Amino acid sequence: MDGDPAVEPELDSFSLTFPLPYRVAFIVVLAVWAWGANLQYLHLVKIDVPALIRYPGRSSPHHPPHHLSTYRFATVLSALLAFALLLFWVFTHRDPVLVVAWDWLPVTYLGLLLALLLAPLPLPLPGAFFSGRHHGSYNYNGHGHSLSHDLSGAGRSRLRSMLRRIAVGGIAEAKDGKFGDILLADVLTSYAKVLADLYVALCMFLRPDERGDGGATARPDRACGGTLVVPLVLVAPSAIRLRQCLIEYGRARRGGAGGGQHLANALKYASAFPVIIFATLQRNHAQPADGGADAHGSQEEARSYFRLWVAACVVNSLYSFYWDVAKDWDLTLFDGQALRSALSHPFGLRRRLHVGPPALYYAVIAMDLLLRCTPWAVKLSGRLGRYADAEGALFALEFLEVFRRWVWIFFRVETEWIRSTTIPPGGGPSLLSSSSGGAGGGGGLLGTIEENSVLLSDFEGGDLGKYEDED
């Protein structure tokens, strides 16, 4: 399916302009900008994201807010990407031979990008870069002006520690930042294809084809290193979340709770496995090595696997959509008629809405369903299906999934904030236990919650009233 030689026998126009390594880098840099936007908007609506993920707050008013540090880091990454891409265009002129010959340039940028994100290296920059209302450094000269700034050093260190923990399916305790681990692991499931493309680009760079003229910027070979490697990369993020759900189930059982929702959540991630398995089988049978009767039989098997793939996609998409709405966002759309139509909240939503007016929630629900179903719906479209495996189309689908996850984060974090700041019925302000929040919830102790601090950004206004967690 992906990278089918019958679709693109040579480098297409899109790949000549925007080769695979740069596409991977673009989406990674975009993720940094997107996270900054998440932090900024949620801060504006009075949702304390650092408290939810157990990230240390700013100890001085001179320190920049978290979103500003993230934007600065994204600016540096973007400037380097723009420079590397412009340099590549200057040297290659979209000539296929030169595009392949200069593959070391985008790979070098990819290596630099990964080093800036993950390596424990300080990034001191001149204080002039951070001039303005907030100083971005902890070091000042005698006149109180910033001299340098270790760009997002604490944030990058936290990212490394989280990646090390979740890489093997681990998950922190609630008091140590469990919700942050859940959030990052969920984001990785949306970046599964980006991670697979990263592997493909590096594999092609290190292992040119038999003719010796391949490379990271050649037509992507998604069988590089073997037909099973890319599927294993694709399934890894879902396997991580599956193991996290099972760990949470074990903790719930040891704590005396049922833990059934954790098993249901694990089943959601397990439903991604058949999608990848059937896609791999269909791809391997679609291009038989020889002709004749064996080729005809192989094509029949490929069609059968395609039907199974579509069925698996439908199950996974609809199950995941239900979980987004009912569990991750705690909306009442799929609850009983009485709760769904209760006068205390807009139809199908909930009492407290921080992110925006009800119309925004309805639009996001529709968008989530549409984008969940887009990848397999495109394949079924007779007109669009012919282009579904083109590199431009694959990149567009990756971009749309990253966009969907970015929107999802606003409402998932809002839900966790509501769970962690809800005043239980019949009592005053209290601290919720770490087991609150239902399946997949981070829970946690955020300190005493005052009514005004909860209501400042509620779009419904009025008094706090009672909010009962649907989970």
Secondary structure by P-SEA (a helix, b strand, c coil): cccccccccccccccccccaaaaaaaaaaaaaaaaaaaaaaaaaaccccccccccccccccccccaaaaaaaaaaaaaaaaaaaaaaaaaaccccaaaaaaaaaaaaaaaaaaaaaaccccccccccccccccccccccccccccccccccaaaaaaaaaaaaaaacccccccccccaaaaaaaaaaaaaaaaaaaaaaaaaaaaaccccccccccccccccccccccaaaaaaaaaaaaaaaaaaaaaaaaaaacccaaaaaaaaaaaaaaaaaaaaaaaaaaacccccccaaaaaaaaaaaaaaaaaaaaaaaaaaaaaaaacccccccccccccccccccccccccccccccccaaaaaaaaaaaaaaaaaaaaaaaccccccccccaaaaaaaaaaaaaaaaaaaaaaaaaaaaaaccccccccbbbbccccccccccccccccccccccccccccccccccccccc
